[in-house]
Amino acid sequence: MQNEGRKQLLHLVFGGELVDLEGTEFRDLDNIDIVGVFPDYASAHQAWKAKALATVDNAHMRYFVAHLHRLLDPAETGK
């Protein structure tokens, strides 16, 4: 197993075009780009950065990292 011995802290990377540069409302929910689910923050950040850099010419395009492990176990602080 790839993450043997380490606690799995799932992260979701997703993005899309925003309605307003100051907000987080997506222009078209049918076109949300689900990049993937990653076993740790480091790999999620790497995927987020690659997508963010690839879409830098579109000012309305934003990517986010969601800490799924916090949703699955709210008592978990990620330490």
Residue pairs with C-beta under 8 A, 6 or more apart in sequence:
2 39
3 39
3 40
6 40
8 39
8 40
8 69
9 39
9 40
9 41
9 67
9 69
9 78
10 37
10 38
10 39
10 68
10 69
10 72
11 37
11 38
11 39
11 40
11 41
11 43
11 44
11 65
11 66
11 67
11 68
11 69
12 34
12 36
12 37
12 38
12 44
12 65
12 66
12 68
13 34
13 35
13 36
13 38
13 44
13 47
13 48
13 51
13 63
13 64
13 65
13 66
14 32
14 33
14 34
14 35
14 63
14 64
14 66
15 32
15 33
15 35
15 51
15 52
15 55
15 61
15 62
15 63
15 64
16 26
16 27
16 28
16 29
16 31
16 32
16 33
16 61
16 62
17 26
17 27
17 28
17 31
17 58
17 60
17 61
17 62
18 24
18 25
18 26
18 27
18 60
18 61
18 62
19 25
19 26
19 27
21 59
21 60
24 62
24 64
26 32
27 60
33 51
33 63
35 47
35 48
35 51
35 63
36 47
37 68
38 44
38 47
41 65
41 67
41 78
44 65
45 65
48 63
48 64
48 65
51 63
52 62
52 63
55 61
55 63
67 78
69 76
69 78
70 76
70 78
